[in-house]
């Protein structure tokens, strides 16, 4: 697949062929990735995952299944978690992307991100292949819960009361992170790590996970991007 | 993947015109199914017409209290929307029962309804499949089919429809709004004479049974676009639920699912309205009209519910390896109706 940097990005949206000609099969894409703008000429078949890995050298997002089933490719797209393997780069011209490499930069006061520190403290991985996707997914999941998005296990009463943050209990976290598979089976430690960042706020405590639970759900919202908005 | 052209449509008219003007086109929404099928070689479009940024992502109240959900609204946003949660929590529940958090952030409502079956033989281009390539046969008939259809299947196809949302819409008697088709830039044959180029199809008529043409999942015409889902106003006092049985607790397609709506007469305790739709069992959401007829006007006690559900599922024709799905569906439907009967009675007693 042909991908090369180009200096002529301004006609990206008009890469259509002249009438009756075979349609062009490549176009120009501008993306803001981890705070830096990149303009690339790319074959239409290139997914965001391939663009990040093969052309921008960002190998944090992993190609596990390449079919949206494992979550290892999860990144934040315009502040929301998404499977980058199923996104055609050309369809997301102008998007803001944050990969695991960029999580530190969106952390108030500098990185690592509280979730990264919690994963280390809780030993929330073995081989580490799924970890970049787990981290990006957890950032998105906590932001969704803080913004009041329900999940399949959210109780009826909470579902019926829009506008309130959803308390990210362990069952909520397990459900919300189900799109990220871990073949080493580190799930219990992953849930503990993510729960730590909820209860610890900045997640720099001793990791006992209950020191300031009165802070309540959503206390960590400031550490995560808001759904629909750019990274905080 | 085969090389393809890409066009981003700025309006519905533009989308329909681009569809007519380009070779072998497909509309692209969120792409969570289409891009996957392109990787698998199941879909080989020459041109993608990107409709994902059309301004069709609103959720609005309609005159009379119904809802209009735009086709490009994302599954996660619709599930979280206050109007959907308060008017039709069944729709939120069905959406949240499907896929994963990151897929729901990308997948659109229109795409959810138009997603293809996950039959492994459909997704494997080396296998016979009448849905993918009409006339080649059905490898699933004698193959691995423990998750396939038990109702309404044909000798040509035993695939099931994977959408949870579609099951909820069938139970709610929703309508699907469609635009364009046949390159005309709008058919406007819904009889309302408003000239907006749209027609509406009842959700219960939108998806098809396979019959002799399993390649057609729905009644959508070539070039037609889903523009919205139209939900009726909820009946005061009616209760509803969505339940799903699957091989793992989350992030899996349904072995069986049920969407049910129940409205009891507060004076007599008799069924004024009941809608029962079953998912994961057929080529389309299975509206259990036989069971509904048996329940309407009756007091839904345990015996009546059992007889009604049995009357429906006695029509099931399980395959060699999926008889368990009939048992699952029977238990699921009975339990749903019993739960709703209790809920309706409780709702009635509440001040």
HADDOCK unambig.tbl for C-alpha pairs under 7 A between the chains (distance, minus, plus):
assign (segid A and resid 16 and name CA) (segid B and resid 7 and name CA) 6.58 0.50 0.50
assign (segid A and resid 23 and name CA) (segid B and resid 5 and name CA) 4.87 0.50 0.50
assign (segid A and resid 24 and name CA) (segid B and resid 5 and name CA) 5.30 0.50 0.50
assign (segid A and resid 25 and name CA) (segid B and resid 3 and name CA) 5.79 0.50 0.50
assign (segid A and resid 25 and name CA) (segid B and resid 4 and name CA) 5.09 0.50 0.50
assign (segid A and resid 25 and name CA) (segid B and resid 5 and name CA) 4.74 0.50 0.50
assign (segid A and resid 44 and name CA) (segid B and resid 4 and name CA) 6.72 0.50 0.50
assign (segid A and resid 45 and name CA) (segid B and resid 1 and name CA) 6.98 0.50 0.50
assign (segid A and resid 45 and name CA) (segid B and resid 3 and name CA) 6.57 0.50 0.50
assign (segid A and resid 67 and name CA) (segid B and resid 36 and name CA) 5.85 0.50 0.50
assign (segid A and resid 81 and name CA) (segid B and resid 102 and name CA) 5.15 0.50 0.50
assign (segid A and resid 82 and name CA) (segid B and resid 102 and name CA) 4.44 0.50 0.50
assign (segid A and resid 82 and name CA) (segid B and resid 103 and name CA) 6.28 0.50 0.50
assign (segid A and resid 82 and name CA) (segid B and resid 105 and name CA) 6.55 0.50 0.50
assign (segid A and resid 82 and name CA) (segid B and resid 106 and name CA) 6.66 0.50 0.50
assign (segid A and resid 83 and name CA) (segid B and resid 102 and name CA) 6.12 0.50 0.50
assign (segid A and resid 83 and name CA) (segid B and resid 103 and name CA) 6.63 0.50 0.50
assign (segid A and resid 86 and name CA) (segid B and resid 31 and name CA) 6.74 0.50 0.50
assign (segid A and resid 86 and name CA) (segid B and resid 32 and name CA) 5.63 0.50 0.50
assign (segid A and resid 86 and name CA) (segid B and resid 35 and name CA) 5.97 0.50 0.50
assign (segid A and resid 86 and name CA) (segid B and resid 36 and name CA) 6.53 0.50 0.50
assign (segid A and resid 87 and name CA) (segid B and resid 31 and name CA) 6.88 0.50 0.50
assign (segid A and resid 149 and name CA) (segid B and resid 80 and name CA) 4.99 0.50 0.50
assign (segid A and resid 150 and name CA) (segid B and resid 80 and name CA) 6.05 0.50 0.50
assign (segid A and resid 151 and name CA) (segid B and resid 96 and name CA) 5.83 0.50 0.50
assign (segid A and resid 152 and name CA) (segid B and resid 93 and name CA) 6.35 0.50 0.50
assign (segid A and resid 152 and name CA) (segid B and resid 96 and name CA) 5.02 0.50 0.50
assign (segid A and resid 152 and name CA) (segid B and resid 97 and name CA) 5.67 0.50 0.50
assign (segid A and resid 159 and name CA) (segid B and resid 85 and name CA) 6.41 0.50 0.50
assign (segid A and resid 160 and name CA) (segid B and resid 85 and name CA) 5.93 0.50 0.50
assign (segid A and resid 160 and name CA) (segid B and resid 86 and name CA) 5.77 0.50 0.50
assign (segid A and resid 162 and name CA) (segid B and resid 82 and name CA) 5.30 0.50 0.50
assign (segid A and resid 175 and name CA) (segid B and resid 250 and name CA) 6.42 0.50 0.50
assign (segid A and resid 176 and name CA) (segid B and resid 101 and name CA) 6.13 0.50 0.50
assign (segid A and resid 178 and name CA) (segid B and resid 100 and name CA) 6.44 0.50 0.50
assign (segid A and resid 178 and name CA) (segid B and resid 250 and name CA) 6.26 0.50 0.50
assign (segid A and resid 178 and name CA) (segid B and resid 251 and name CA) 6.16 0.50 0.50
assign (segid A and resid 179 and name CA) (segid B and resid 100 and name CA) 4.75 0.50 0.50
assign (segid A and resid 179 and name CA) (segid B and resid 101 and name CA) 6.54 0.50 0.50
assign (segid A and resid 179 and name CA) (segid B and resid 251 and name CA) 6.50 0.50 0.50
